[in-house]
């Protein structure tokens, strides 16, 4: 029994305490609750009233924050408020305790001493500090806890940011670190890197350095802040927020705090003179202009006009200026090597600005790699996951030609152009890169470090890769056309017995060849395999029907061809539902319209927790006609109590009529797009593993396809009349347009079964026929055609 208990404590974290109910602590608690982890949120005893008042206020505030830290409202109930005065005994049941109080060494030390005697003997104590030395904090940890103490650095907001850094101490047991990494990866859905105990660790150290270098070079080359953001965002493979918008989103006070940490703790860094908060930024903070949270920072909006700070004039100027066409043309060069060479060779100030920004980051990471990380892979993942770059800085360097870039950096160092005269480490000029198929470089030892062999990573059949690693093996093709590929993963992945169907269309949109491919793949799976998984290596699951493919028929008025395609869409959904073997949908990103309808017909769905799902057809003036209305009508009939179908149906109806999107898989279940039996996973990289396991489990228990109902009751014309009354109120209240009202009535007529009495028994074909008829009726309307064209042209809905 003792052996079993010891193994259990090394593999399971079931209950967690978070110490500190500030913004970060409360949101960490929220994400733990999102994952179904029982969580206790501690703070000081309130000076009056309920002793848990501070924690209770923080929990209540979680319901109001945007973006929402909770995946659904019910998750708030998974957090228990507590205080240090009377509730420390609750710590005894916790397997992990995360300290997230203010960045004061003395306060943290006092708290560690206070809680030590209450900790379970196996519990991990971790600090979420971003600025204090983990080893220094470890010195204040009681002796009996030192071997269980480490750093754990979440990125804000914890629900959405994939990166978590683990920072070991010299005394921390490796088994506990492995346990923590496993928990963070599988239960919280995070990407974990292990950082060395240096200020700001990996991501903030490099990311903030990059921002400071960009700020300095913007001033040196005379590049406006809005132009900087135009050039350093998606054009460089980085988020739309780029540089200065990112500072506004993070909070200028928060950004300044991270910079001050570098100022105070990195005195030996050769770039130390760069680690200062510019005067103009200090002035903004002093004026209370902290960025997005105060609606004014480096940018501000006045009405619909955007203004940007110009530090040269000390005031805001009209924003929206873009980079020069010549420099944008350089950034479009497809070859990384040619692109970088062209930037360096150009005399244009904006080109020299970009080259300087890239060069100095590459210079910095080359010098600092041995000090901040155990290998270059962790650096690239930290920046990709923590700052949203498409490629990490080492990957960008390697893609651009390692030696050519290294020589260019060395030349600029010799010419005094760089921000530091520190020479490149000798290893830089003796290699062709840092990432290989054998591993990534550890600059401290010169060795190549392979990926982690923790069992949790065996669940990631196709994990994220860095440039230079061996390309992923997407197995043997079983069947394909120009829009889909049915394939069998290699046996080496452990997934070689269950085939996968992947769409190869843009945003995995669904056109005629996708429909044909799905049906053919199901036939093959029924004959030779235990089931089928619909999964794509990258998000989204599907944007829905391919509107562009309807263009020729639409323009020539060949509505019969479009109606045939709608019928084929319905046939495909029914083929998924009634396949002789289980068809499992594995979804990530978003699943809209037809993509949502496919999932609604799967035997089971395995959805990443951040899957956004909805029937959004009203946005293009249409209604769900791939079986979505039919499924909701059928489910309402099955779930109705005492024959009151409308009681269940009204929520389903409103979801379709208002294009309601579940902003998490859990919300998708609550709305009804996903079934309660569907599986929600926290880590998107585990989708395929879990989906294939679901196929095996259903096959092993003798999967039986559902039997099509001969008849089910509908709400009829009286139900449609009730819905009409609700729509009239929404129309008169200005919540919907007249055309929204018209579309809403078409959906109502379909889901209530058309012009029949309440309680009439219909079959699925009856509702599917109504879907097609009303879909085609809407398609012929001018306002629907306007909505479709607007969506194709601008990629956003028109409400006319």
Secondary structure, DSSP 8 states (H G I E B T S, - for coil): -HHHHHHHHHH---EEEEE--SHHHHHHHHHHHHTT-EEEEEE---SSSSTTHHHHHHHHHHTT-SS-SSSSGGGGGGEEEEETTT-GGGGGG-SEEEE---S-HHHHHHHHHHHGGGS-TT-EEEE--SSS-HHHHHHTS-GGGGGGEEEEEE-SSTTT--EEEEE--TTS-HHHHHHHHHIIIIIS--EEEEE-SSTTTTHHHHHHHHHHHHHHHHHHHT--HHHHHHHSSGGGT--TTTTHHHHHHH-HHHHHHHHHHHHHH-TT-TTGGG----HHHHHHHHTT--BGGGTBSSEEEETTEEEEEETTTTEEEE------HHHHHHHT-S-HHHHHHHHHH---HHHHHHHHHHHHHHHHHHHHHHHHBSSHHHHHHHHHHHH--SS-HHHHHHHTTHHHHHHHHHHHHHTT-SS------TTGGG-S-SEETTEEE-TTT--EE-----GGGGG-TT----TTS------EEEEE-SSEEEEE--GGGT-TTSEEEEE-SGGG-B-HHHHHHHHHHHHHHHHHSSEEEE--SSS-SB--B-TGGGHHHHHHT-HHHHHHHHHHHHHHHHHHHT-SSEEEEEE-SEEETHHHHHHHHSSEEEEETT-EEE--GGGGT----SSHHHHHHHHHHHH-STT-HHHHHHHHHHHHHTT--BSSHHHHHHHTSS-TTSEEES-GGGHHHHHHHHHHHHHHTT-------S-EE--HHHHHHHHHHHHHHHHHTTSS-HHHHHHHHHHHHHHTTSSS-TT-EE-HHHHHHHHHHHHHHHHTSHHHHHHHHHHHHHSS----
